Amino acid sequence: MNIVLIHYAAPPVVGGVEAVMGRQARLMADAGHHVCVIGGRGAQTDARVEFVSIPEVDSRNPEVLELKAELDAGRVPVKFEPLALRLASRLAEETEGADWIIAHNVCSLNKNLALTAALHRISRERAHPRLVLWHHDLAWTTHRYRSELHEGYPWDLLRRDWPWAEQVVVSGQRQEELCSLLDVPPSRVNVIPNGIEVGEFLKLEAETQGLMQRFQLRLAAPLMLLPVRITPRKNIELALQVLAALHLDLPGARLLVTGPLGPHNPANTEYFERLRTLRKRLELDEQAIFLAEAVDHAIPDAVIADLYKLADLLFLPSREEGFGIPIIEAGLAGLPVFCSDIPALRELGRSDVHFFAPDADPTRLAGQIAAALAKNTSYGLRKRVLADFTWQGIYENRIMPLLEKD
């Protein structure tokens, strides 16, 4: 698929819309599409994404600013149509052969109405490329722009439906505003929010991001972290039983055991086999993840630190410990801690963790975990962000289906 994105400016220019457009361009390139960005300012920031500079697309172009001063006063200058025609000709040339044009804010703000008119002209005259009008802001519904808007052409281009184009807004509020402005039903306006890139924001290692993708850790709810070696004193069987009980009410629950087999006792191999048998009996093959099965090397400390960033709670059911490093790591990471009530862990956790007996009833313990998470508003927001507001999820669930419409 050949996709062209248009905005007044493009990365590396710093701005909210510029950042969103740059992220979308990279996601589309990741998916194998040919992507071109058109802007008045900017540069090529990704080898896979072409950048085309058209100076008159820029909202700060001197000619555009001169025209805008007249337009803001309610006068359509004689130079307006010639600029719109020039822009239409150049856009038609640069988008020849494209499947989609995605215009960000160009048809919702009055920053460059000649560009708006040019896009209206070429999209009305051609069946292809298809057009997406992506609205972050709406001039006609924003008080600070009202003095610059007037009746008639070209201002009305910003408040009339272009029935051949797909309409996209970034929130439910913008959907309500646009539907009212254009007098169209909500079904006419797609809501596609902005997102966050988890790996970049949390500064995750490449290996962590690979594990996150491989095991769909983004969708785990909750993700229970058990950063221990596989040895009987770690009481990992209780973790599996708790996961099974938790999974009945929280089907997104996952358990992540990070360590390899303990290196000093041959019996650990037999213990691991018992754990895998129990996992199978509990039907948790997808939900209980042993990294010892997934990698053939020691997990680096940096990756373990990353997993604390991704986890929702530390679960530590050990029967015996001399210290308990995971508790202090979880404390620094801000994770809720559920751990066995043994002397070393009580000394560390004091009243700041949730204690349970090493032989606790799994169902009751699962209920305590679920209740604690339900009261934790940070957990609820975190899970919604990971489910609904990651760029990868937004692209797969919202942008790609839009571009694949018949």
C-alpha positions as CSV (number, residue, x, y, z in Angstrom):
1,M,0.0,0.0,0.0
2,N,1.2,3.5,-0.9
3,I,0.4,6.1,1.9
4,V,1.0,9.8,2.0
5,L,0.7,11.8,5.2
6,I,0.4,15.6,5.1
7,H,0.8,18.2,7.8
8,Y,2.1,21.8,8.0
9,A,5.4,20.4,9.4
10,A,6.9,17.1,10.0
11,P,9.5,15.6,12.4
12,P,12.1,16.6,13.6
13,V,10.0,19.7,14.1
14,V,8.8,19.4,17.7
15,G,5.0,19.3,18.1
16,G,2.2,17.1,19.2
17,V,0.7,16.5,15.7
18,E,4.2,16.1,14.2
19,A,5.1,13.4,16.8
20,V,1.8,11.5,16.1
21,M,2.3,11.7,12.4
22,G,5.9,10.5,12.7
23,R,4.9,7.5,14.8
24,Q,2.1,6.6,12.4
25,A,4.5,6.8,9.5
26,R,6.9,4.4,11.2
27,L,4.2,1.9,12.1
28,M,3.0,1.9,8.5
29,A,6.6,1.4,7.3
30,D,6.9,-1.5,9.9
31,A,3.9,-3.1,8.3
32,G,5.6,-3.0,4.9
33,H,3.8,-0.1,3.3
34,H,5.5,2.6,1.2
35,V,5.1,5.8,3.2
36,C,5.7,9.4,2.2
37,V,5.4,12.5,4.5
38,I,4.7,15.9,2.9
39,G,5.4,19.0,5.0
40,G,6.5,22.6,4.7
41,R,9.2,22.0,7.3
42,G,10.9,18.9,8.4
43,A,13.4,16.3,7.2
44,Q,13.7,12.6,6.6
45,T,14.1,11.0,10.0
46,D,13.5,7.3,9.0
47,A,15.3,5.7,6.0
48,R,12.0,3.9,5.1
49,V,9.9,7.0,5.1
50,E,10.3,9.5,2.2
51,F,10.0,13.2,3.0
52,V,8.9,15.8,0.5
53,S,9.2,19.5,1.3
54,I,6.7,21.9,-0.2
55,P,7.4,25.3,1.4
56,E,3.9,26.6,0.8
57,V,2.4,23.8,2.9
58,D,4.0,25.3,6.0
59,S,1.7,27.4,8.1
60,R,4.6,29.7,8.8
61,N,5.5,30.3,5.1
62,P,5.7,34.1,4.5
63,E,3.2,33.9,1.6
64,V,0.8,31.8,3.7
65,L,1.1,34.2,6.6
66,E,0.5,37.2,4.4
67,L,-2.7,35.6,3.0
68,K,-3.8,34.5,6.5
69,A,-3.7,38.1,7.8
70,E,-6.2,39.1,5.1
71,L,-8.3,36.0,5.6
72,D,-8.5,36.5,9.4
73,A,-9.9,40.0,8.7
74,G,-12.6,38.5,6.6
75,R,-11.1,39.2,3.1
76,V,-10.2,36.7,0.5
77,P,-7.1,38.1,-1.2
78,V,-6.6,37.9,-4.9
79,K,-3.5,35.8,-4.4
80,F,-5.5,33.1,-2.6
81,E,-6.8,31.1,-5.6
82,P,-3.4,31.2,-7.5
83,L,-1.7,29.7,-4.4
84,A,-4.5,27.1,-3.9
85,L,-4.1,26.1,-7.6
86,R,-0.3,25.8,-7.3
87,L,-0.6,23.7,-4.2
88,A,-3.3,21.5,-5.9
89,S,-1.0,20.9,-8.9
90,R,2.0,20.0,-6.7
91,L,-0.1,17.7,-4.4
92,A,-1.6,16.0,-7.3
93,E,1.9,15.3,-8.6
94,E,3.3,14.1,-5.3
95,T,0.3,11.8,-4.6
96,E,0.1,10.2,-8.0
97,G,-0.2,6.5,-7.5
98,A,-1.0,6.7,-3.8
99,D,-3.7,4.6,-2.2
100,W,-4.4,6.9,0.7
101,I,-3.7,10.6,1.7
102,I,-3.9,11.2,5.4
103,A,-4.2,14.9,6.2
104,H,-3.5,15.9,9.8
105,N,-5.4,19.0,10.9
106,V,-5.2,20.5,7.4
107,C,-9.0,20.4,7.1
108,S,-9.9,21.4,10.6
109,L,-7.7,24.4,11.3
110,N,-7.4,27.7,9.4
111,K,-3.6,27.8,9.6
112,N,-3.3,27.4,5.8
113,L,-6.6,27.6,4.0
114,A,-5.0,27.6,0.6
115,L,-3.7,24.1,1.4
116,T,-7.2,23.1,2.6
117,A,-8.7,24.4,-0.6
118,A,-6.1,22.6,-2.7
119,L,-6.7,19.3,-1.0
120,H,-10.5,19.7,-1.4
121,R,-10.0,20.4,-5.1
122,I,-7.8,17.3,-5.9
123,S,-9.7,14.9,-3.7
124,R,-13.1,15.9,-5.1
125,E,-11.8,15.5,-8.7
126,R,-10.1,12.1,-8.2
127,A,-11.4,8.8,-6.9
128,H,-7.9,7.9,-5.9
129,P,-6.1,8.3,-3.7
130,R,-8.7,7.9,-1.0
131,L,-8.6,10.6,1.7
132,V,-8.5,10.6,5.5
133,L,-9.2,13.9,7.3
134,W,-7.5,13.4,10.7
135,H,-8.7,16.0,13.2
136,H,-6.8,16.8,16.4
137,D,-8.3,20.3,16.8
138,L,-11.3,22.0,15.4
139,A,-11.2,25.7,14.7
140,W,-14.9,26.2,14.4
141,T,-15.6,24.7,17.9
142,T,-12.6,26.5,19.6
143,H,-13.3,29.9,21.0
144,R,-9.8,31.3,20.4
145,Y,-10.2,30.8,16.6
146,R,-13.7,32.3,16.2
147,S,-12.6,35.8,15.5
148,E,-10.5,34.5,12.5
149,L,-13.4,32.6,10.9
150,H,-16.1,34.0,8.6
151,E,-19.0,33.0,6.6
152,G,-18.5,31.5,3.1
153,Y,-15.5,30.1,1.2
154,P,-12.8,29.2,2.1
155,W,-13.7,29.1,5.9
156,D,-16.7,26.9,5.3
157,L,-14.4,24.1,4.1
158,L,-13.6,23.5,7.7
159,R,-17.2,23.0,8.8
160,R,-18.7,21.0,5.9
161,D,-18.6,17.2,5.5
162,W,-16.5,16.0,2.6
163,P,-18.6,12.9,2.0
164,W,-15.9,11.1,-0.1
165,A,-13.4,11.3,2.8
166,E,-13.0,9.3,6.0
167,Q,-13.3,11.5,9.1
168,V,-11.1,10.7,12.1
169,V,-10.9,12.4,15.5
170,V,-8.7,11.7,18.5
171,S,-11.3,11.5,21.2
172,G,-15.0,11.1,22.0
173,Q,-15.2,14.8,22.8
174,R,-13.9,15.7,19.4
175,Q,-16.3,13.2,17.8
176,E,-19.3,15.0,19.5
177,E,-18.0,18.4,18.4
178,L,-17.4,17.3,14.8
179,C,-20.7,15.5,14.4
180,S,-22.5,18.6,15.6
181,L,-20.4,20.9,13.4
182,L,-20.9,18.8,10.2
183,D,-24.4,17.6,11.1
184,V,-23.5,13.9,10.7
185,P,-24.1,10.8,12.8
186,P,-21.4,9.4,15.1
187,S,-21.0,6.4,12.6
188,R,-19.6,8.9,10.1
189,V,-16.7,9.8,12.4
190,N,-14.0,7.3,13.4
191,V,-12.4,7.8,16.9
192,I,-8.7,6.8,16.9
193,P,-6.8,8.1,19.9
194,N,-3.2,9.1,20.2
195,G,-0.9,6.5,21.9
196,I,2.3,5.8,23.6
197,E,5.3,3.7,22.6
198,V,5.9,1.5,25.6
199,G,9.4,0.4,24.8
200,E,10.6,4.0,24.2
201,F,8.8,5.5,27.2
202,L,10.0,2.9,29.7
203,K,13.4,2.7,27.9
204,L,13.1,-1.1,27.6
205,E,16.0,-3.2,26.4
206,A,15.6,-4.8,22.9
207,E,15.5,-8.2,24.5
208,T,12.7,-7.1,26.9
209,Q,10.7,-5.8,24.0
210,G,11.1,-9.1,22.2
211,L,9.8,-11.0,25.3
212,M,7.0,-8.5,25.6
213,Q,5.9,-9.2,22.0
214,R,6.5,-12.9,22.1
215,F,4.4,-13.5,25.2
216,Q,2.0,-10.6,24.7
217,L,2.9,-9.2,28.1
218,R,1.2,-5.9,27.2
219,L,-2.2,-7.7,27.5
220,A,-1.5,-9.5,30.8
221,A,-3.9,-8.3,33.5
222,P,-2.4,-8.7,36.0
223,L,1.2,-9.7,35.3
224,M,2.7,-11.5,38.4
225,L,6.5,-11.4,38.5
226,L,8.4,-14.2,40.2
227,P,12.1,-13.4,39.7
228,V,13.6,-16.5,41.2
229,R,15.6,-19.6,40.2
230,I,13.6,-22.8,39.8
231,T,14.3,-24.7,43.0
232,P,11.9,-26.3,45.5
233,R,12.4,-23.8,48.3
234,K,10.9,-21.1,46.1
235,N,7.5,-22.8,46.3
236,I,6.6,-22.0,42.7
237,E,3.8,-24.6,42.8
238,L,1.8,-22.2,45.0
239,A,2.2,-19.5,42.4
240,L,0.8,-21.8,39.7
241,Q,-2.2,-22.7,41.9
242,V,-2.9,-19.0,42.8
243,L,-2.6,-18.2,39.1
244,A,-5.2,-20.9,38.3
245,A,-7.6,-19.5,40.8
246,L,-7.0,-15.9,39.8
247,H,-7.5,-16.8,36.1
248,L,-11.1,-17.8,36.8
249,D,-12.1,-14.2,37.4
250,L,-9.2,-12.4,35.6
251,P,-8.6,-14.3,32.4
252,G,-5.8,-12.0,31.5
253,A,-3.7,-13.0,34.5
254,R,-0.2,-14.2,33.7
255,L,2.8,-15.5,35.8
256,L,6.3,-14.8,34.7
257,V,9.1,-16.8,36.3
258,T,12.4,-15.3,35.2
259,G,15.1,-17.6,36.6
260,P,16.9,-20.7,35.3
261,L,17.1,-24.0,37.2
262,G,19.1,-23.7,40.4
263,P,22.7,-24.7,39.4
264,H,23.8,-26.7,42.5
265,N,21.2,-29.4,42.9
266,P,20.4,-32.1,40.2
267,A,17.0,-32.5,41.8
268,N,16.0,-29.2,40.4
269,T,15.5,-30.8,37.0
270,E,12.9,-33.2,38.5
271,Y,11.2,-30.2,40.3
272,F,10.9,-28.3,37.1
273,E,9.3,-31.3,35.4
274,R,6.8,-31.5,38.3
275,L,6.0,-27.8,37.8
276,R,5.4,-28.3,34.1
277,T,3.2,-31.2,34.8
278,L,1.2,-29.1,37.2
279,R,1.0,-26.3,34.8
280,K,-0.4,-28.6,32.1
281,R,-2.9,-30.1,34.6
282,L,-4.1,-26.6,35.6
283,E,-4.4,-25.7,31.9
284,L,-2.0,-22.8,32.2
285,D,0.4,-23.5,29.4
286,E,-0.2,-20.0,27.9
287,Q,-0.6,-18.2,31.2
288,A,2.4,-19.4,33.2
289,I,5.7,-18.4,31.5
290,F,9.0,-19.9,32.4
291,L,11.8,-17.9,30.8
292,A,14.0,-21.0,31.3
293,E,12.1,-22.6,28.4
294,A,12.3,-19.5,26.2
295,V,16.0,-18.5,26.3
296,D,19.2,-20.4,26.4
297,H,21.2,-17.7,28.3
298,A,21.1,-15.9,31.6
299,I,18.6,-13.0,31.6
300,P,20.6,-9.8,31.9
301,D,20.1,-7.6,34.9
302,A,18.8,-4.8,32.7
303,V,16.1,-7.0,31.3
304,I,15.1,-8.1,34.8
305,A,14.8,-4.5,35.8
306,D,12.6,-3.9,32.8
307,L,10.3,-6.7,33.8
308,Y,9.7,-4.9,37.1
309,K,8.5,-1.9,35.0
310,L,6.1,-4.2,33.1
311,A,4.8,-6.2,36.1
312,D,1.8,-5.4,38.2
313,L,2.9,-7.2,41.3
314,L,5.7,-9.2,42.8
315,F,4.6,-12.6,44.0
316,L,7.2,-14.3,46.2
317,P,6.0,-17.5,47.9
318,S,9.4,-18.8,49.2
319,R,9.5,-21.3,52.0
320,E,13.0,-20.2,53.0
321,E,15.1,-17.1,52.3
322,G,18.2,-15.6,53.9
323,F,17.4,-12.1,52.6
324,G,14.9,-11.3,49.7
325,I,16.4,-9.0,47.1
326,P,13.2,-9.0,45.0
327,I,11.4,-7.2,47.8
328,I,13.7,-4.2,47.8
329,E,13.8,-4.2,43.9
330,A,10.0,-4.2,43.9
331,G,10.0,-1.4,46.5
332,L,12.2,0.8,44.2
333,A,10.0,-0.1,41.2
334,G,6.8,0.8,43.1
335,L,5.3,-2.7,42.7
336,P,2.8,-4.1,45.2
337,V,4.4,-7.1,47.0
338,F,2.7,-10.3,48.0
339,C,5.2,-12.6,49.8
340,S,5.3,-15.4,52.2
341,D,5.4,-14.7,55.9
342,I,8.8,-15.9,56.8
343,P,11.4,-14.1,59.0
344,A,13.7,-12.7,56.3
345,L,10.8,-11.3,54.2
346,R,8.9,-9.9,57.2
347,E,12.1,-8.1,58.3
348,L,12.3,-6.4,54.9
349,G,8.6,-5.9,54.1
350,R,7.3,-4.9,57.5
351,S,3.9,-3.3,57.1
352,D,4.4,-2.3,53.5
353,V,3.7,-5.7,51.8
354,H,1.0,-8.3,51.8
355,F,2.0,-11.4,53.7
356,F,0.6,-14.9,53.4
357,A,1.5,-18.3,54.7
358,P,3.7,-20.5,52.5
359,D,0.8,-23.1,52.6
360,A,-1.9,-20.5,52.1
361,D,-5.2,-21.5,50.4
362,P,-4.7,-20.6,46.7
363,T,-8.3,-19.5,46.1
364,R,-8.4,-17.3,49.1
365,L,-5.0,-15.8,48.2
366,A,-6.1,-15.1,44.7
367,G,-9.1,-13.3,46.0
368,Q,-6.9,-11.1,48.2
369,I,-4.7,-10.2,45.2
370,A,-7.8,-9.4,43.0
371,A,-9.3,-7.2,45.8
372,A,-6.0,-5.3,46.3
373,L,-5.7,-4.6,42.6
374,A,-9.3,-3.5,42.3
375,K,-8.6,-0.8,44.9
376,N,-5.4,0.3,43.1
377,T,-6.4,3.1,40.7
378,S,-2.9,3.2,39.3
379,Y,-3.3,-0.5,38.3
380,G,-6.6,0.2,36.6
381,L,-5.2,3.1,34.6
382,R,-2.1,1.2,33.7
383,K,-4.0,-1.7,32.3
384,R,-6.3,0.6,30.2
385,V,-3.2,2.3,28.8
386,L,-1.6,-1.0,27.9
387,A,-4.8,-2.4,26.4
388,D,-6.1,0.7,24.5
389,F,-3.4,3.3,24.1
390,T,-0.2,1.7,22.9
391,W,0.7,2.7,19.3
392,Q,1.1,-1.0,18.2
393,G,-2.4,-1.8,19.5
394,I,-3.9,1.3,18.0
395,Y,-2.4,0.6,14.7
396,E,-3.4,-3.1,14.6
397,N,-7.0,-2.5,16.0
398,R,-7.9,0.9,14.5
399,I,-5.7,2.3,11.9
400,M,-5.1,-0.9,9.8
401,P,-8.8,-1.7,9.6
402,L,-9.5,1.8,8.4
403,L,-6.9,1.5,5.6
404,E,-8.2,-1.9,4.7
405,K,-11.8,-0.7,4.1
406,D,-13.3,-1.5,0.7
